[in-house]
Amino acid sequence: EAQVTQNPRYLITVTGKKLTVTCSQNMNHEYMSWYRQDPGLGLRQIYYSMNVEVTDKGDVPEGYKVSRKEKRNFPLILESPSPNQTSLYFCASRQSLSGNTIYFGEGSWLTVV
Amino acid sequence: GENVEQHPSTLSVQEGDSAVIKCTYSDSASNYFPWYKQELGKRPQLIIDIRSNVGEKKDQRIAVTLNKTAKHFSLHITETQPEDSAVYFCAAGDGNEKLTFGTGTRLTIIP
């Protein structure tokens, strides 16, 4: 079954404590992205990756890091989380330029206190 | 960068009527325009998309139109049903992975 798996699904953490949200896809997709979803702001792209070792900033990259060492994994790293990073995060993947369907993960609810 | 505006933010229609959601984009280089449906508590799912070399695309009760000159595109849902109630997002992309979403439209179908 085609899947994009995110972990953790729910997390409450404290300001400044580094955390990583993992993302893994089993479809051998080249393209992967991270989005955050906030009320009234829709989905905003944080970072994206077109292939292994190729990453680029989206619209709201500040405070986040990513890495793409393997094709299937695309972790999102918050080095020093702050309360304004409290949000719902989605990882997504897509096969290629001609592959239209973006597969989203189930989402990760992150609260920073 | 790209800026996508979506209207209206909320929309209520009687069951069986049509619903139209409109989006405008700013970057003339954008060439891919998908629409996503997000039900409460769930992930967004692609419902239809269109590329810049096409003016209209239809899939059963759902259609999307694109006006490249005016830089706007619209989602049309005909014969609406209660299960169409959800939040709908438009997006504009550059053909790579860069994708900018609109702020969403909460569609409510009134039985």
Chai-1 contact restraints between the chains, C-beta under 6 A:
chainA,res_idxA,chainB,res_idxB,connection_type,confidence,min_distance_angstrom,max_distance_angstrom,comment,restraint_id
A,Y31,B,E97,contact,1.0,0.0,6.0,A-B,restraint_1
A,S33,B,E97,contact,1.0,0.0,6.0,A-B,restraint_2
A,G42,B,F89,contact,1.0,0.0,6.0,A-B,restraint_3
A,G42,B,F101,contact,1.0,0.0,6.0,A-B,restraint_4
A,G42,B,G102,contact,1.0,0.0,6.0,A-B,restraint_5
A,G42,B,T103,contact,1.0,0.0,6.0,A-B,restraint_6
A,G42,B,G104,contact,1.0,0.0,6.0,A-B,restraint_7
A,L43,B,F101,contact,1.0,0.0,6.0,A-B,restraint_8
A,Y48,B,E97,contact,1.0,0.0,6.0,A-B,restraint_9
A,M50,B,E97,contact,1.0,0.0,6.0,A-B,restraint_10
A,N100,B,D49,contact,1.0,0.0,6.0,A-B,restraint_11
A,T101,B,L46,contact,1.0,0.0,6.0,A-B,restraint_12
A,F104,B,R43,contact,1.0,0.0,6.0,A-B,restraint_13
A,F104,B,P44,contact,1.0,0.0,6.0,A-B,restraint_14
A,E106,B,R43,contact,1.0,0.0,6.0,A-B,restraint_15
A,G107,B,R43,contact,1.0,0.0,6.0,A-B,restraint_16
